[in-house]
Every structure is written in C-alpha cells, then in structure tokens.
C-alpha cells in the first residue's frame, strides 16, 4: 500500500510524491481526512499476446478450460457456411 498525503502536503511535496509513484507505490490524496484521489503508476501494455492473455485471466475475463474438456473448435466446420447462412436469412 502506498502513502497518504493531504492536498496541502501533496502540493508542497509534489516531486516527492512523483518519486514514490515512479518507485511503484500508490499515493492517496485526502481532503479534510477523506480520500479523494489516488496517484498510481500506469500499467504498461503487454506487447505480446501471451501477456495480454495472462492479464485477461487475472481479471477473470478468460477462464481456463477444465481438465479433460476439448479445446474450442470452429462453429462452422464446412466451407461456405457464412454464404449459406446469409442465403437462408433472405
């Protein structure tokens, strides 16, 4: 967890606050004792697919397949499925 500063302290020690954030800490700014803002380091975008997949799994967006379950397969296995689907819609 990071540090907490009042708005006055944060203003007067802004360089120190930025140094803390650059070191990876989160800084909470309070106004009259109530937290009103948080300054935190920016997340670096994962340049590779593997990094994005890990982040999505951590967020709960992607769920790993249970053991023994088959991997995902295409919905349309025959060529021309989209063409037939669109023809049926007309």
For each residue, the residues with C-beta under 8 A, 3 or more apart:
1: 26
2: 20 25 26 27 28 40
3: 20 25 27 28
4: 27 28 29 30 35
5: 9 10 13 17 27 28 29 30
6: 9 10 29 30 31
7: 10 11 29 30 31 36
8: 11 12
9: 5 6 12 13
10: 5 6 7 13 14 17 27 29
11: 7 8 14
12: 8 9
13: 5 9 10 16 17
14: 10 11 17 18
15: 18 19
16: 13 19 20
17: 5 10 13 14 20 21 27 39
18: 14 15 21 22
19: 15 16 22 23
20: 2 3 16 17 23 25 27
21: 17 18 24 25 26 27 39 40 41
22: 18 19 41
23: 19 20
24: 21 41
25: 2 3 20 21 41
26: 1 2 21 38 39 40 41
27: 2 3 4 5 10 17 20 21 38 39 40
28: 2 3 4 5 35 37 38
29: 4 5 6 7 10 35 36 37 38 39
30: 4 5 6 7 33 34 35 36
31: 6 7 34 36
32:
33: 30
34: 30 31
35: 4 28 29 30 38
36: 7 29 30 31
37: 28 29
38: 26 27 28 29 35
39: 17 21 26 27 29
40: 2 21 26 27
41: 21 22 24 25 26
42:
43:
44:
45:
46: 50 51 52 54 55
47: 51
48: 51 52
49: 52 53
50: 46 53 54
51: 46 47 48 54 55
52: 46 48 49 55 56
53: 49 50 56 57 62
54: 46 50 51 57 58
55: 46 51 52 58 59
56: 52 53 59 61 62
57: 53 54 60 61 62 63 64
58: 54 55
59: 55 56
60: 57 63
61: 56 57
62: 53 56 57
63: 57 60
64: 57
65: 69 71
66: 69
67:
68:
69: 65 66
70: 73
71: 65
72:
73: 70 77
74: 77
75: 81
76: 81 82 85
77: 73 74 81
78: 81
79:
80: 83 84
81: 75 76 77 78 84 85
82: 76 85 86
83: 80 86 87
84: 80 81 87 88
85: 76 81 82 88 89
86: 82 83 89 90
87: 83 84 90
88: 84 85
89: 85 86
90: 86 87
